[in-house]
Amino acid sequence: MSISKISPGSTRIGWIGTGVMGHSMAGHLMAKGFAATVYSRTKSKTQPLLDKGASWGATPKEVAQNSDVVFAIVGFPKDVREVFLGTDGALAGAKAGSVLVDMTTSEPSLAVEIYEAAKKKGVHAVDAPVSGGDVGAKEARLSIMIGGDKDVVDALQPCWEAMGKTIIHQGGPGSGQHTKAVNQTLIASNMIGVCEALLYAYKAGLDLPTVLQSVAPGAAGSWSLSNLGPRIIAGNFDPGFFVEHFIKDMGIVLSEAQRMNLALPGIALARQLYIALAAQGHARSGTHALLLALASLSGVEWKKK
């Protein structure tokens, strides 16, 4: 299948899902000159984009009927299946030669299924999950991990550049999702270390911002420590990425690991800790709220420092 040139001013985009990250990502594409049709289960979440000139699509199917490239970033694999493959999904409204791009962290097997279903209709499909959280989305410096046909991935370059800074084609369908699984595995155990370290410093009576000055630039440093550490210290557990979505991601990793006969005890432990955190009422908090579950284990009351 051939792929048409994609460029602002001529290519119409569709956007499905305007949550913590999606609204910023769609906004960057519009700022580059792409005309957009948007959809969210809660219409009010799309209002800032509508105010900037986007059109409203009543269903993912309607979005696709009015778009050349349809992006989606939703919550769970069941949502991905619904918005792409459902009766009123994007594929049902997509015309031959158009492109479907799933930026949700989802199952590699589902990415392949969408690719194959789209191919039968003459439609291109790409899986392109992202990393960087709400800050990366706002600042258009996401890491985008892409699976799909190279010519389609290359044609989408103007879109990738509007949203991210690290743009890597990982291979065929599902490769983007597998790479995101690697990413989440790295984050999961690192977040335990970040939260345990700050809890230790807190209990020891240290000045936490001063501790960060010493440890963040060195070998112990990480993106999570530098970007989420200050939020933890401030007692700000608002989501850059929801706990419930991280639990979903780790479940995908463990499911794929089981299929490949891999033992990954680190991420299994992290997922159990996050399930406990969600049970304590923090499913919609940010992933760095893990500090609160760990503090609870030791009977420590976390206060702003």
C-alpha positions as CSV (number, residue, x, y, z in Angstrom):
1,M,0.0,0.0,0.0
2,S,1.3,3.4,-0.8
3,I,1.3,6.2,1.7
4,S,0.5,9.8,0.9
5,K,2.7,12.7,2.0
6,I,1.7,13.9,5.4
7,S,2.1,17.6,6.1
8,P,0.4,20.5,8.0
9,G,-2.2,22.4,6.0
10,S,-3.1,19.4,3.8
11,T,-3.3,16.4,6.1
12,R,-6.3,16.2,8.4
13,I,-5.7,14.5,11.7
14,G,-8.1,12.8,14.1
15,W,-7.5,12.6,17.8
16,I,-9.1,10.1,20.2
17,G,-8.5,10.5,24.0
18,T,-7.8,13.9,25.6
19,G,-6.6,13.0,29.0
20,V,-3.5,14.0,31.0
21,M,-1.2,13.6,28.0
22,G,-3.5,13.5,24.9
23,H,-4.8,17.0,25.1
24,S,-1.2,18.4,25.0
25,M,-0.1,16.1,22.2
26,A,-3.1,17.0,20.0
27,G,-2.6,20.6,20.8
28,H,1.0,20.5,19.5
29,L,-0.2,19.0,16.2
30,M,-2.8,21.7,15.8
31,A,-0.2,24.4,16.6
32,K,1.9,23.0,13.7
33,G,-1.1,23.6,11.3
34,F,-2.9,20.3,11.3
35,A,-6.7,20.6,11.1
36,A,-8.1,18.2,13.8
37,T,-11.3,16.3,14.6
38,V,-11.3,15.2,18.2
39,Y,-13.2,12.7,20.3
40,S,-13.3,11.8,24.0
41,R,-15.9,9.9,26.1
42,T,-16.2,13.1,28.1
43,K,-16.8,15.9,25.6
44,S,-15.9,18.6,28.1
45,K,-12.3,17.3,28.1
46,T,-12.0,18.3,24.4
47,Q,-13.2,21.9,25.0
48,P,-9.8,23.5,25.0
49,L,-9.0,21.9,21.6
50,L,-12.5,22.9,20.3
51,D,-11.8,26.5,21.4
52,K,-8.6,26.4,19.3
53,G,-10.5,25.3,16.2
54,A,-10.8,21.6,16.4
55,S,-14.0,19.9,15.2
56,W,-16.0,17.4,17.3
57,G,-16.5,13.8,16.2
58,A,-19.3,12.0,17.9
59,T,-17.6,8.6,17.6
60,P,-14.2,7.3,16.7
61,K,-15.8,6.2,13.4
62,E,-16.8,9.7,12.7
63,V,-13.4,11.0,13.6
64,A,-11.9,8.6,11.0
65,Q,-14.4,9.6,8.3
66,N,-13.1,13.1,8.6
67,S,-9.3,12.4,8.9
68,D,-6.3,11.2,7.0
69,V,-4.4,10.1,10.1
70,V,-6.1,9.1,13.3
71,F,-4.2,9.1,16.6
72,A,-5.5,7.6,19.9
73,I,-4.2,7.5,23.4
74,V,-6.7,5.9,25.8
75,G,-6.5,3.9,29.0
76,F,-6.6,0.2,28.6
77,P,-6.3,-2.5,25.9
78,K,-10.1,-2.9,26.0
79,D,-10.4,0.8,25.2
80,V,-7.9,0.5,22.4
81,R,-9.9,-2.4,20.9
82,E,-13.1,-0.4,21.2
83,V,-11.9,2.8,19.6
84,F,-10.1,1.0,16.7
85,L,-11.9,-2.2,16.1
86,G,-15.4,-1.6,17.5
87,T,-18.6,-1.2,15.5
88,D,-18.2,2.6,15.9
89,G,-14.4,2.4,15.9
90,A,-11.9,4.2,13.8
91,L,-11.2,1.4,11.4
92,A,-14.9,1.2,10.5
93,G,-14.7,4.8,9.3
94,A,-11.2,4.8,7.8
95,K,-10.8,5.1,4.1
96,A,-8.1,3.2,2.1
97,G,-4.7,4.8,2.4
98,S,-5.4,6.5,5.7
99,V,-3.4,5.8,8.9
100,L,-4.3,4.6,12.4
101,V,-1.8,5.4,15.1
102,D,-2.2,3.9,18.6
103,M,-0.1,5.8,21.2
104,T,-1.6,4.0,24.2
105,T,0.6,1.6,26.1
106,S,-1.2,-1.6,25.1
107,E,-0.6,-5.3,24.3
108,P,1.8,-6.1,21.5
109,S,-0.5,-8.8,20.2
110,L,-3.4,-6.3,19.9
111,A,-1.1,-4.0,17.9
112,V,-0.5,-6.8,15.5
113,E,-4.2,-7.6,15.4
114,I,-5.1,-3.9,14.5
115,Y,-2.3,-3.9,11.9
116,E,-3.7,-7.0,10.2
117,A,-7.3,-5.9,10.3
118,A,-6.4,-2.5,8.9
119,K,-4.2,-4.1,6.1
120,K,-7.3,-6.0,4.9
121,K,-9.1,-2.7,4.4
122,G,-6.1,-1.0,2.7
123,V,-5.5,1.1,5.8
124,H,-2.1,1.6,7.5
125,A,-1.6,1.0,11.2
126,V,1.2,1.9,13.6
127,D,1.8,1.3,17.3
128,A,3.6,4.3,18.9
129,P,3.5,4.3,22.7
130,V,5.3,7.2,24.5
131,S,7.3,7.9,27.6
132,G,7.7,11.2,29.3
133,G,4.5,11.8,31.3
134,D,2.5,14.9,31.5
135,V,5.6,17.2,31.4
136,G,7.0,15.5,28.3
137,A,3.7,15.8,26.6
138,K,3.3,19.5,27.5
139,E,6.8,20.3,26.4
140,A,6.7,18.2,23.2
141,R,9.7,16.2,24.2
142,L,8.3,12.7,24.5
143,S,10.1,9.5,23.6
144,I,8.1,7.8,20.9
145,M,8.7,4.0,20.4
146,I,7.3,3.0,17.0
147,G,6.3,-0.3,15.4
148,G,5.0,-0.6,11.9
149,D,6.0,-0.4,8.2
150,K,9.0,1.9,7.7
151,D,7.5,3.9,4.9
152,V,4.5,4.8,7.0
153,V,6.6,5.6,10.0
154,D,8.8,7.9,7.9
155,A,5.8,9.6,6.3
156,L,4.5,10.5,9.8
157,Q,7.7,12.3,10.7
158,P,6.1,15.8,10.8
159,C,3.7,14.5,13.4
160,W,6.3,12.7,15.5
161,E,8.4,15.9,15.5
162,A,5.5,17.9,16.8
163,M,5.1,15.7,19.8
164,G,8.5,14.3,20.7
165,K,12.3,14.6,20.8
166,T,13.3,10.9,20.8
167,I,11.7,9.2,17.8
168,I,12.8,5.6,17.1
169,H,11.4,3.1,14.7
170,Q,11.8,-0.2,16.6
171,G,10.6,-2.6,13.9
172,G,7.4,-4.3,12.7
173,P,3.9,-4.2,14.2
174,G,4.0,-4.6,18.0
175,S,7.7,-3.6,18.3
176,G,6.7,-0.2,19.7
177,Q,4.6,-1.9,22.4
178,H,7.4,-4.4,23.3
179,T,9.8,-1.5,23.6
180,K,7.4,0.4,25.9
181,A,7.3,-2.8,28.0
182,V,11.0,-2.6,28.4
183,N,10.6,1.1,29.4
184,Q,8.0,0.3,32.1
185,T,10.1,-2.5,33.5
186,L,13.0,-0.1,34.0
187,I,10.7,2.5,35.6
188,A,9.0,0.1,38.0
189,S,12.0,-1.0,40.0
190,N,13.6,2.4,39.8
191,M,10.5,4.0,41.4
192,I,10.8,1.6,44.3
193,G,14.4,2.8,44.8
194,V,13.4,6.5,44.5
195,C,10.6,6.2,47.1
196,E,12.5,4.0,49.5
197,A,15.5,6.4,49.4
198,L,13.4,9.5,50.1
199,L,11.6,7.7,52.8
200,Y,14.9,6.8,54.4
201,A,16.1,10.4,54.2
202,Y,12.9,11.6,55.7
203,K,13.1,9.2,58.6
204,A,16.7,10.1,59.2
205,G,15.8,13.7,59.6
206,L,17.7,15.0,56.5
207,D,16.7,18.0,54.5
208,L,15.3,16.4,51.4
209,P,16.0,19.1,48.8
210,T,19.6,19.1,50.0
211,V,19.8,15.4,49.7
212,L,18.6,15.6,46.1
213,Q,21.3,18.1,45.3
214,S,23.9,15.5,46.3
215,V,22.5,12.3,44.8
216,A,20.6,13.3,41.7
217,P,23.6,14.4,39.6
218,G,25.6,11.2,40.3
219,A,25.4,7.5,39.6
220,A,22.2,7.2,41.6
221,G,20.4,9.8,39.5
222,S,17.4,9.0,37.3
223,W,14.6,10.8,35.4
224,S,12.2,9.8,38.1
225,L,14.4,11.1,40.9
226,S,15.0,14.4,39.3
227,N,11.5,15.0,38.0
228,L,9.3,13.3,40.5
229,G,11.5,13.6,43.6
230,P,10.6,17.3,44.1
231,R,6.9,16.5,43.7
232,I,7.2,13.8,46.4
233,I,9.0,16.2,48.7
234,A,6.3,18.8,48.1
235,G,3.5,16.3,48.9
236,N,2.2,16.7,45.4
237,F,1.0,13.3,44.2
238,D,-1.1,14.6,41.2
239,P,-0.8,12.3,38.2
240,G,1.7,12.7,35.5
241,F,0.8,9.1,34.8
242,F,-2.0,7.2,36.7
243,V,-1.2,4.4,39.1
244,E,-4.1,2.3,37.6
245,H,-2.5,2.7,34.2
246,F,0.9,1.7,35.5
247,I,-0.6,-1.4,37.1
248,K,-2.1,-2.3,33.7
249,D,1.3,-1.8,32.0
250,M,3.1,-4.0,34.4
251,G,0.4,-6.6,33.9
252,I,1.2,-6.5,30.2
253,V,4.9,-7.0,30.9
254,L,4.3,-10.0,33.1
255,S,1.9,-11.5,30.7
256,E,4.4,-11.2,27.9
257,A,7.2,-12.5,30.2
258,Q,5.1,-15.6,31.0
259,R,4.6,-16.2,27.3
260,M,8.3,-16.0,26.8
261,N,9.0,-18.2,29.9
262,L,10.9,-15.3,31.6
263,A,11.1,-14.9,35.4
264,L,11.0,-11.1,36.2
265,P,10.6,-11.0,40.0
266,G,11.4,-7.3,40.3
267,I,8.5,-6.0,38.3
268,A,6.2,-8.6,39.9
269,L,7.1,-7.1,43.3
270,A,6.6,-3.6,42.0
271,R,3.1,-4.5,40.7
272,Q,2.1,-5.9,44.0
273,L,3.2,-2.7,45.8
274,Y,1.2,-0.6,43.3
275,I,-1.9,-2.8,43.7
276,A,-1.6,-2.1,47.5
277,L,-1.3,1.6,46.7
278,A,-4.4,1.5,44.6
279,A,-6.3,-0.4,47.3
280,Q,-5.4,2.5,49.7
281,G,-7.3,4.9,47.4
282,H,-4.6,6.1,45.1
283,A,-5.5,4.5,41.8
284,R,-5.8,7.9,40.2
285,S,-2.7,9.4,41.8
286,G,0.6,9.7,40.1
287,T,3.0,6.8,40.1
288,H,5.3,8.5,42.5
289,A,2.5,8.1,45.2
290,L,4.2,4.7,45.8
291,L,6.0,6.6,48.5
292,L,2.7,6.6,50.5
293,A,2.3,2.9,50.4
294,L,5.9,2.3,51.5
295,A,5.5,4.9,54.3
296,S,2.4,3.1,55.4
297,L,4.3,-0.2,55.7
298,S,6.5,1.4,58.3
299,G,3.9,3.5,60.0
300,V,5.4,6.7,58.8
301,E,3.1,9.7,58.2
302,W,4.4,11.6,55.2
303,K,4.4,15.4,55.5
304,K,5.6,18.1,53.2
305,K,9.3,18.7,53.9
